[in-house]
Amino acid sequence: MAVAIAVSTGGISGSTNKRFRIAVTKAGITPVTKRSNQTYEVGYSQLSAKIQNIHKTGGKIVSVTEIV
């Protein structure tokens, strides 16, 4: 599965100062349980670790968007 990452090219801030919003959906424990949606806001330096953590806990990343 490919995840599209939307990144703006405007502004003069360096990549280390950028913040990203990760939209995640997590399946319920049973088939009857509703799926939950969550969003996380992390800095560039934490982005990779957060994505890995989401995958380890069974989450599905819906989108990754730069916060301008």
PDB file of N, CA, C and O in Angstrom, chain B, residues numbered from 101:
ATOM      1  N   MET B 101       0.832  -1.168   0.000  1.00  0.00           N
ATOM      2  CA  MET B 101       0.000   0.000   0.000  1.00  0.00           C
ATOM      3  C   MET B 101       0.881   1.237   0.000  1.00  0.00           C
ATOM      4  O   MET B 101       1.818   1.334   0.793  1.00  0.00           O
ATOM      5  N   ALA B 102       0.592   2.166  -0.868  1.00  0.00           N
ATOM      6  CA  ALA B 102       1.345   3.410  -0.936  1.00  0.00           C
ATOM      7  C   ALA B 102       0.606   4.503  -0.184  1.00  0.00           C
ATOM      8  O   ALA B 102      -0.620   4.591  -0.237  1.00  0.00           O
ATOM      9  N   VAL B 103       1.359   5.324   0.508  1.00  0.00           N
ATOM     10  CA  VAL B 103       0.785   6.453   1.236  1.00  0.00           C
ATOM     11  C   VAL B 103       1.296   7.722   0.587  1.00  0.00           C
ATOM     12  O   VAL B 103       2.506   7.914   0.463  1.00  0.00           O
ATOM     13  N   ALA B 104       0.390   8.589   0.173  1.00  0.00           N
ATOM     14  CA  ALA B 104       0.783   9.851  -0.430  1.00  0.00           C
ATOM     15  C   ALA B 104       1.146  10.836   0.670  1.00  0.00           C
ATOM     16  O   ALA B 104       0.419  10.983   1.653  1.00  0.00           O
ATOM     17  N   ILE B 105       2.277  11.508   0.494  1.00  0.00           N
ATOM     18  CA  ILE B 105       2.707  12.506   1.453  1.00  0.00           C
ATOM     19  C   ILE B 105       2.616  13.869   0.781  1.00  0.00           C
ATOM     20  O   ILE B 105       3.298  14.124  -0.212  1.00  0.00           O
ATOM     21  N   ALA B 106       1.776  14.740   1.321  1.00  0.00           N
ATOM     22  CA  ALA B 106       1.596  16.077   0.771  1.00  0.00           C
ATOM     23  C   ALA B 106       2.562  17.030   1.459  1.00  0.00           C
ATOM     24  O   ALA B 106       2.499  17.232   2.672  1.00  0.00           O
ATOM     25  N   VAL B 107       3.459  17.614   0.664  1.00  0.00           N
ATOM     26  CA  VAL B 107       4.446  18.530   1.216  1.00  0.00           C
ATOM     27  C   VAL B 107       4.416  19.820   0.409  1.00  0.00           C
ATOM     28  O   VAL B 107       4.500  19.786  -0.818  1.00  0.00           O
ATOM     29  N   SER B 108       4.299  20.946   1.083  1.00  0.00           N
ATOM     30  CA  SER B 108       4.319  22.221   0.373  1.00  0.00           C
ATOM     31  C   SER B 108       5.763  22.631   0.137  1.00  0.00           C
ATOM     32  O   SER B 108       6.653  22.288   0.916  1.00  0.00           O
ATOM     33  N   THR B 109       5.987  23.365  -0.937  1.00  0.00           N
ATOM     34  CA  THR B 109       7.333  23.830  -1.243  1.00  0.00           C
ATOM     35  C   THR B 109       7.508  25.298  -0.901  1.00  0.00           C
ATOM     36  O   THR B 109       8.593  25.845  -1.095  1.00  0.00           O
ATOM     37  N   GLY B 110       6.468  25.951  -0.397  1.00  0.00           N
ATOM     38  CA  GLY B 110       6.537  27.365  -0.053  1.00  0.00           C
ATOM     39  C   GLY B 110       7.240  27.583   1.266  1.00  0.00           C
ATOM     40  O   GLY B 110       7.392  26.659   2.065  1.00  0.00           O
ATOM     41  N   GLY B 111       7.664  28.808   1.487  1.00  0.00           N
ATOM     42  CA  GLY B 111       8.305  29.141   2.752  1.00  0.00           C
ATOM     43  C   GLY B 111       9.788  28.858   2.729  1.00  0.00           C
ATOM     44  O   GLY B 111      10.299  28.223   1.807  1.00  0.00           O
ATOM     45  N   ILE B 112      10.477  29.336   3.755  1.00  0.00           N
ATOM     46  CA  ILE B 112      11.922  29.161   3.813  1.00  0.00           C
ATOM     47  C   ILE B 112      12.364  28.360   5.029  1.00  0.00           C
ATOM     48  O   ILE B 112      13.551  28.316   5.353  1.00  0.00           O
ATOM     49  N   SER B 113      11.413  27.732   5.697  1.00  0.00           N
ATOM     50  CA  SER B 113      11.791  26.954   6.880  1.00  0.00           C
ATOM     51  C   SER B 113      12.518  25.686   6.463  1.00  0.00           C
ATOM     52  O   SER B 113      12.195  25.084   5.438  1.00  0.00           O
ATOM     53  N   GLY B 114      13.488  25.287   7.250  1.00  0.00           N
ATOM     54  CA  GLY B 114      14.223  24.065   6.979  1.00  0.00           C
ATOM     55  C   GLY B 114      13.383  22.845   7.289  1.00  0.00           C
ATOM     56  O   GLY B 114      12.397  22.934   8.020  1.00  0.00           O
ATOM     57  N   SER B 115      13.769  21.703   6.738  1.00  0.00           N
ATOM     58  CA  SER B 115      12.980  20.487   6.927  1.00  0.00           C
ATOM     59  C   SER B 115      12.942  20.042   8.387  1.00  0.00           C
ATOM     60  O   SER B 115      12.006  19.352   8.793  1.00  0.00           O
ATOM     61  N   THR B 116      13.932  20.421   9.175  1.00  0.00           N
ATOM     62  CA  THR B 116      13.943  19.999  10.573  1.00  0.00           C
ATOM     63  C   THR B 116      12.942  20.771  11.426  1.00  0.00           C
ATOM     64  O   THR B 116      12.606  20.325  12.523  1.00  0.00           O
ATOM     65  N   ASN B 117      12.462  21.909  10.955  1.00  0.00           N
ATOM     66  CA  ASN B 117      11.488  22.703  11.703  1.00  0.00           C
ATOM     67  C   ASN B 117      10.051  22.382  11.314  1.00  0.00           C
ATOM     68  O   ASN B 117       9.120  22.904  11.927  1.00  0.00           O
ATOM     69  N   LYS B 118       9.854  21.548  10.321  1.00  0.00           N
ATOM     70  CA  LYS B 118       8.513  21.261   9.823  1.00  0.00           C
ATOM     71  C   LYS B 118       7.766  20.327  10.764  1.00  0.00           C
ATOM     72  O   LYS B 118       8.365  19.512  11.465  1.00  0.00           O
ATOM     73  N   ARG B 119       6.439  20.466  10.761  1.00  0.00           N
ATOM     74  CA  ARG B 119       5.564  19.604  11.558  1.00  0.00           C
ATOM     75  C   ARG B 119       4.643  18.874  10.597  1.00  0.00           C
ATOM     76  O   ARG B 119       4.283  19.396   9.542  1.00  0.00           O
ATOM     77  N   PHE B 120       4.267  17.663  10.975  1.00  0.00           N
ATOM     78  CA  PHE B 120       3.434  16.829  10.122  1.00  0.00           C
ATOM     79  C   PHE B 120       2.245  16.293  10.897  1.00  0.00           C
ATOM     80  O   PHE B 120       2.343  16.011  12.091  1.00  0.00           O
ATOM     81  N   ARG B 121       1.120  16.154  10.206  1.00  0.00           N
ATOM     82  CA  ARG B 121      -0.089  15.560  10.783  1.00  0.00           C
ATOM     83  C   ARG B 121      -0.253  14.183  10.139  1.00  0.00           C
ATOM     84  O   ARG B 121      -0.298  14.061   8.914  1.00  0.00           O
ATOM     85  N   ILE B 122      -0.342  13.159  10.971  1.00  0.00           N
ATOM     86  CA  ILE B 122      -0.514  11.785  10.506  1.00  0.00           C
ATOM     87  C   ILE B 122      -1.924  11.346  10.872  1.00  0.00           C
ATOM     88  O   ILE B 122      -2.284  11.322  12.049  1.00  0.00           O
ATOM     89  N   ALA B 123      -2.719  11.001   9.871  1.00  0.00           N
ATOM     90  CA  ALA B 123      -4.074  10.497  10.107  1.00  0.00           C
ATOM     91  C   ALA B 123      -4.009   8.980  10.105  1.00  0.00           C
ATOM     92  O   ALA B 123      -3.473   8.375   9.176  1.00  0.00           O
ATOM     93  N   VAL B 124      -4.560   8.362  11.158  1.00  0.00           N
ATOM     94  CA  VAL B 124      -4.439   6.920  11.364  1.00  0.00           C
ATOM     95  C   VAL B 124      -5.807   6.328  11.648  1.00  0.00           C
ATOM     96  O   VAL B 124      -6.638   6.950  12.309  1.00  0.00           O
ATOM     97  N   THR B 125      -6.037   5.125  11.145  1.00  0.00           N
ATOM     98  CA  THR B 125      -7.225   4.368  11.516  1.00  0.00           C
ATOM     99  C   THR B 125      -6.757   3.067  12.144  1.00  0.00           C
ATOM    100  O   THR B 125      -5.819   2.431  11.662  1.00  0.00           O
ATOM    101  N   LYS B 126      -7.416   2.680  13.220  1.00  0.00           N
ATOM    102  CA  LYS B 126      -7.068   1.440  13.915  1.00  0.00           C
ATOM    103  C   LYS B 126      -8.287   0.543  13.957  1.00  0.00           C
ATOM    104  O   LYS B 126      -9.396   0.997  14.240  1.00  0.00           O
ATOM    105  N   ALA B 127      -8.078  -0.733  13.673  1.00  0.00           N
ATOM    106  CA  ALA B 127      -9.175  -1.697  13.703  1.00  0.00           C
ATOM    107  C   ALA B 127      -9.528  -2.028  15.141  1.00  0.00           C
ATOM    108  O   ALA B 127      -8.678  -1.987  16.031  1.00  0.00           O
ATOM    109  N   GLY B 128     -10.789  -2.356  15.353  1.00  0.00           N
ATOM    110  CA  GLY B 128     -11.227  -2.788  16.674  1.00  0.00           C
ATOM    111  C   GLY B 128     -10.764  -4.209  16.945  1.00  0.00           C
ATOM    112  O   GLY B 128     -10.311  -4.904  16.035  1.00  0.00           O
ATOM    113  N   ILE B 129     -10.877  -4.633  18.176  1.00  0.00           N
ATOM    114  CA  ILE B 129     -10.429  -5.967  18.576  1.00  0.00           C
ATOM    115  C   ILE B 129     -11.325  -7.048  17.976  1.00  0.00           C
ATOM    116  O   ILE B 129     -10.835  -8.100  17.565  1.00  0.00           O
ATOM    117  N   THR B 130     -12.615  -6.801  17.924  1.00  0.00           N
ATOM    118  CA  THR B 130     -13.547  -7.775  17.351  1.00  0.00           C
ATOM    119  C   THR B 130     -14.161  -7.199  16.081  1.00  0.00           C
ATOM    120  O   THR B 130     -14.140  -5.984  15.882  1.00  0.00           O
ATOM    121  N   PRO B 131     -14.708  -8.054  15.219  1.00  0.00           N
ATOM    122  CA  PRO B 131     -15.316  -7.551  13.981  1.00  0.00           C
ATOM    123  C   PRO B 131     -16.478  -6.584  14.228  1.00  0.00           C
ATOM    124  O   PRO B 131     -16.779  -5.747  13.377  1.00  0.00           O
ATOM    125  N   VAL B 132     -17.120  -6.695  15.373  1.00  0.00           N
ATOM    126  CA  VAL B 132     -18.254  -5.828  15.688  1.00  0.00           C
ATOM    127  C   VAL B 132     -17.781  -4.441  16.135  1.00  0.00           C
ATOM    128  O   VAL B 132     -18.499  -3.454  15.979  1.00  0.00           O
ATOM    129  N   THR B 133     -16.571  -4.378  16.691  1.00  0.00           N
ATOM    130  CA  THR B 133     -16.041  -3.121  17.210  1.00  0.00           C
ATOM    131  C   THR B 133     -15.775  -2.145  16.071  1.00  0.00           C
ATOM    132  O   THR B 133     -15.253  -2.519  15.021  1.00  0.00           O
ATOM    133  N   LYS B 134     -16.139  -0.908  16.295  1.00  0.00           N
ATOM    134  CA  LYS B 134     -15.962   0.149  15.307  1.00  0.00           C
ATOM    135  C   LYS B 134     -14.487   0.524  15.170  1.00  0.00           C
ATOM    136  O   LYS B 134     -13.727   0.463  16.136  1.00  0.00           O
ATOM    137  N   ARG B 135     -14.097   0.909  13.960  1.00  0.00           N
ATOM    138  CA  ARG B 135     -12.741   1.405  13.738  1.00  0.00           C
ATOM    139  C   ARG B 135     -12.620   2.808  14.312  1.00  0.00           C
ATOM    140  O   ARG B 135     -13.562   3.597  14.236  1.00  0.00           O
ATOM    141  N   SER B 136     -11.473   3.116  14.881  1.00  0.00           N
ATOM    142  CA  SER B 136     -11.278   4.451  15.441  1.00  0.00           C
ATOM    143  C   SER B 136     -10.296   5.238  14.579  1.00  0.00           C
ATOM    144  O   SER B 136      -9.357   4.677  14.014  1.00  0.00           O
ATOM    145  N   ASN B 137     -10.524   6.528  14.490  1.00  0.00           N
ATOM    146  CA  ASN B 137      -9.640   7.415  13.740  1.00  0.00           C
ATOM    147  C   ASN B 137      -8.899   8.311  14.717  1.00  0.00           C
ATOM    148  O   ASN B 137      -9.482   8.821  15.673  1.00  0.00           O
ATOM    149  N   GLN B 138      -7.606   8.498  14.468  1.00  0.00           N
ATOM    150  CA  GLN B 138      -6.784   9.361  15.307  1.00  0.00           C
ATOM    151  C   GLN B 138      -5.876  10.193  14.426  1.00  0.00           C
ATOM    152  O   GLN B 138      -5.563   9.804  13.301  1.00  0.00           O
ATOM    153  N   THR B 139      -5.455  11.333  14.937  1.00  0.00           N
ATOM    154  CA  THR B 139      -4.437  12.128  14.257  1.00  0.00           C
ATOM    155  C   THR B 139      -3.320  12.430  15.243  1.00  0.00           C
ATOM    156  O   THR B 139      -3.551  12.616  16.437  1.00  0.00           O
ATOM    157  N   TYR B 140      -2.117  12.473  14.718  1.00  0.00           N
ATOM    158  CA  TYR B 140      -0.942  12.799  15.518  1.00  0.00           C
ATOM    159  C   TYR B 140      -0.227  13.951  14.835  1.00  0.00           C
ATOM    160  O   TYR B 140      -0.171  14.010  13.606  1.00  0.00           O
ATOM    161  N   GLU B 141       0.318  14.865  15.621  1.00  0.00           N
ATOM    162  CA  GLU B 141       1.139  15.945  15.091  1.00  0.00           C
ATOM    163  C   GLU B 141       2.541  15.774  15.658  1.00  0.00           C
ATOM    164  O   GLU B 141       2.743  15.786  16.872  1.00  0.00           O
ATOM    165  N   VAL B 142       3.510  15.614  14.753  1.00  0.00           N
ATOM    166  CA  VAL B 142       4.889  15.371  15.176  1.00  0.00           C
ATOM    167  C   VAL B 142       5.840  16.230  14.358  1.00  0.00           C
ATOM    168  O   VAL B 142       5.519  16.654  13.248  1.00  0.00           O
ATOM    169  N   GLY B 143       7.006  16.476  14.921  1.00  0.00           N
ATOM    170  CA  GLY B 143       8.060  17.178  14.210  1.00  0.00           C
ATOM    171  C   GLY B 143       8.756  16.231  13.241  1.00  0.00           C
ATOM    172  O   GLY B 143       8.606  15.012  13.320  1.00  0.00           O
ATOM    173  N   TYR B 144       9.515  16.819  12.328  1.00  0.00           N
ATOM    174  CA  TYR B 144      10.222  16.028  11.319  1.00  0.00           C
ATOM    175  C   TYR B 144      11.133  14.985  11.962  1.00  0.00           C
ATOM    176  O   TYR B 144      11.238  13.861  11.471  1.00  0.00           O
ATOM    177  N   SER B 145      11.786  15.355  13.049  1.00  0.00           N
ATOM    178  CA  SER B 145      12.729  14.442  13.694  1.00  0.00           C
ATOM    179  C   SER B 145      12.034  13.228  14.313  1.00  0.00           C
ATOM    180  O   SER B 145      12.672  12.196  14.521  1.00  0.00           O
ATOM    181  N   GLN B 146      10.732  13.338  14.610  1.00  0.00           N
ATOM    182  CA  GLN B 146       9.982  12.233  15.219  1.00  0.00           C
ATOM    183  C   GLN B 146       9.136  11.465  14.204  1.00  0.00           C
ATOM    184  O   GLN B 146       8.513  10.463  14.556  1.00  0.00           O
ATOM    185  N   LEU B 147       9.104  11.919  12.961  1.00  0.00           N
ATOM    186  CA  LEU B 147       8.200  11.358  11.957  1.00  0.00           C
ATOM    187  C   LEU B 147       8.433   9.867  11.713  1.00  0.00           C
ATOM    188  O   LEU B 147       7.488   9.080  11.766  1.00  0.00           O
ATOM    189  N   SER B 148       9.656   9.479  11.453  1.00  0.00           N
ATOM    190  CA  SER B 148       9.962   8.083  11.156  1.00  0.00           C
ATOM    191  C   SER B 148       9.625   7.164  12.328  1.00  0.00           C
ATOM    192  O   SER B 148       9.023   6.107  12.140  1.00  0.00           O
ATOM    193  N   ALA B 149      10.013   7.567  13.532  1.00  0.00           N
ATOM    194  CA  ALA B 149       9.745   6.746  14.716  1.00  0.00           C
ATOM    195  C   ALA B 149       8.248   6.594  14.952  1.00  0.00           C
ATOM    196  O   ALA B 149       7.789   5.516  15.327  1.00  0.00           O
ATOM    197  N   LYS B 150       7.479   7.665  14.736  1.00  0.00           N
ATOM    198  CA  LYS B 150       6.030   7.606  14.952  1.00  0.00           C
ATOM    199  C   LYS B 150       5.373   6.684  13.931  1.00  0.00           C
ATOM    200  O   LYS B 150       4.480   5.912  14.281  1.00  0.00           O
ATOM    201  N   ILE B 151       5.803   6.755  12.677  1.00  0.00           N
ATOM    202  CA  ILE B 151       5.254   5.875  11.639  1.00  0.00           C
ATOM    203  C   ILE B 151       5.537   4.416  11.986  1.00  0.00           C
ATOM    204  O   ILE B 151       4.658   3.565  11.848  1.00  0.00           O
ATOM    205  N   GLN B 152       6.751   4.121  12.432  1.00  0.00           N
ATOM    206  CA  GLN B 152       7.097   2.755  12.818  1.00  0.00           C
ATOM    207  C   GLN B 152       6.242   2.288  13.989  1.00  0.00           C
ATOM    208  O   GLN B 152       5.784   1.146  14.007  1.00  0.00           O
ATOM    209  N   ASN B 153       6.024   3.159  14.962  1.00  0.00           N
ATOM    210  CA  ASN B 153       5.211   2.820  16.126  1.00  0.00           C
ATOM    211  C   ASN B 153       3.767   2.543  15.729  1.00  0.00           C
ATOM    212  O   ASN B 153       3.146   1.622  16.259  1.00  0.00           O
ATOM    213  N   ILE B 154       3.232   3.319  14.812  1.00  0.00           N
ATOM    214  CA  ILE B 154       1.855   3.117  14.340  1.00  0.00           C
ATOM    215  C   ILE B 154       1.723   1.745  13.686  1.00  0.00           C
ATOM    216  O   ILE B 154       0.757   1.025  13.936  1.00  0.00           O
ATOM    217  N   HIS B 155       2.692   1.388  12.853  1.00  0.00           N
ATOM    218  CA  HIS B 155       2.646   0.081  12.193  1.00  0.00           C
ATOM    219  C   HIS B 155       2.784  -1.064  13.197  1.00  0.00           C
ATOM    220  O   HIS B 155       2.106  -2.083  13.070  1.00  0.00           O
ATOM    221  N   LYS B 156       3.646  -0.905  14.181  1.00  0.00           N
ATOM    222  CA  LYS B 156       3.838  -1.952  15.192  1.00  0.00           C
ATOM    223  C   LYS B 156       2.570  -2.215  15.993  1.00  0.00           C
ATOM    224  O   LYS B 156       2.306  -3.348  16.393  1.00  0.00           O
ATOM    225  N   THR B 157       1.784  -1.163  16.226  1.00  0.00           N
ATOM    226  CA  THR B 157       0.565  -1.311  17.019  1.00  0.00           C
ATOM    227  C   THR B 157      -0.654  -1.647  16.170  1.00  0.00           C
ATOM    228  O   THR B 157      -1.774  -1.671  16.681  1.00  0.00           O
ATOM    229  N   GLY B 158      -0.450  -1.908  14.878  1.00  0.00           N
ATOM    230  CA  GLY B 158      -1.544  -2.348  14.020  1.00  0.00           C
ATOM    231  C   GLY B 158      -2.354  -1.244  13.377  1.00  0.00           C
ATOM    232  O   GLY B 158      -3.427  -1.513  12.836  1.00  0.00           O
ATOM    233  N   GLY B 159      -1.882  -0.020  13.415  1.00  0.00           N
ATOM    234  CA  GLY B 159      -2.598   1.087  12.792  1.00  0.00           C
ATOM    235  C   GLY B 159      -2.353   1.144  11.296  1.00  0.00           C
ATOM    236  O   GLY B 159      -1.353   0.628  10.797  1.00  0.00           O
ATOM    237  N   LYS B 160      -3.272   1.773  10.592  1.00  0.00           N
ATOM    238  CA  LYS B 160      -3.145   1.968   9.151  1.00  0.00           C
ATOM    239  C   LYS B 160      -3.074   3.467   8.894  1.00  0.00           C
ATOM    240  O   LYS B 160      -3.987   4.204   9.266  1.00  0.00           O
ATOM    241  N   ILE B 161      -1.999   3.922   8.263  1.00  0.00           N
ATOM    242  CA  ILE B 161      -1.823   5.344   7.991  1.00  0.00           C
ATOM    243  C   ILE B 161      -2.659   5.724   6.781  1.00  0.00           C
ATOM    244  O   ILE B 161      -2.517   5.152   5.700  1.00  0.00           O
ATOM    245  N   VAL B 162      -3.537   6.705   6.982  1.00  0.00           N
ATOM    246  CA  VAL B 162      -4.417   7.173   5.920  1.00  0.00           C
ATOM    247  C   VAL B 162      -3.740   8.294   5.140  1.00  0.00           C
ATOM    248  O   VAL B 162      -3.811   8.324   3.911  1.00  0.00           O
ATOM    249  N   SER B 163      -3.082   9.223   5.847  1.00  0.00           N
ATOM    250  CA  SER B 163      -2.393  10.318   5.166  1.00  0.00           C
ATOM    251  C   SER B 163      -1.332  10.930   6.070  1.00  0.00           C
ATOM    252  O   SER B 163      -1.405  10.849   7.296  1.00  0.00           O
ATOM    253  N   VAL B 164      -0.342  11.546   5.423  1.00  0.00           N
ATOM    254  CA  VAL B 164       0.681  12.319   6.117  1.00  0.00           C
ATOM    255  C   VAL B 164       0.713  13.678   5.428  1.00  0.00           C
ATOM    256  O   VAL B 164       0.962  13.763   4.226  1.00  0.00           O
ATOM    257  N   THR B 165       0.460  14.743   6.194  1.00  0.00           N
ATOM    258  CA  THR B 165       0.367  16.080   5.623  1.00  0.00           C
ATOM    259  C   THR B 165       1.247  17.041   6.402  1.00  0.00           C
ATOM    260  O   THR B 165       1.289  17.006   7.632  1.00  0.00           O
ATOM    261  N   GLU B 166       1.957  17.905   5.667  1.00  0.00           N
ATOM    262  CA  GLU B 166       2.760  18.925   6.325  1.00  0.00           C
ATOM    263  C   GLU B 166       1.842  20.010   6.875  1.00  0.00           C
ATOM    264  O   GLU B 166       0.909  20.448   6.201  1.00  0.00           O
ATOM    265  N   ILE B 167       2.114  20.438   8.103  1.00  0.00           N
ATOM    266  CA  ILE B 167       1.352  21.524   8.717  1.00  0.00           C
ATOM    267  C   ILE B 167       2.082  22.821   8.395  1.00  0.00           C
ATOM    268  O   ILE B 167       3.247  22.997   8.752  1.00  0.00           O
ATOM    269  N   VAL B 168       1.393  23.713   7.725  1.00  0.00           N
ATOM    270  CA  VAL B 168       2.025  24.964   7.293  1.00  0.00           C
ATOM    271  C   VAL B 168       1.820  26.040   8.314  1.00  0.00           C
ATOM    272  O   VAL B 168       2.282  27.166   8.125  1.00  0.00           O
TER     273      VAL B 168
END
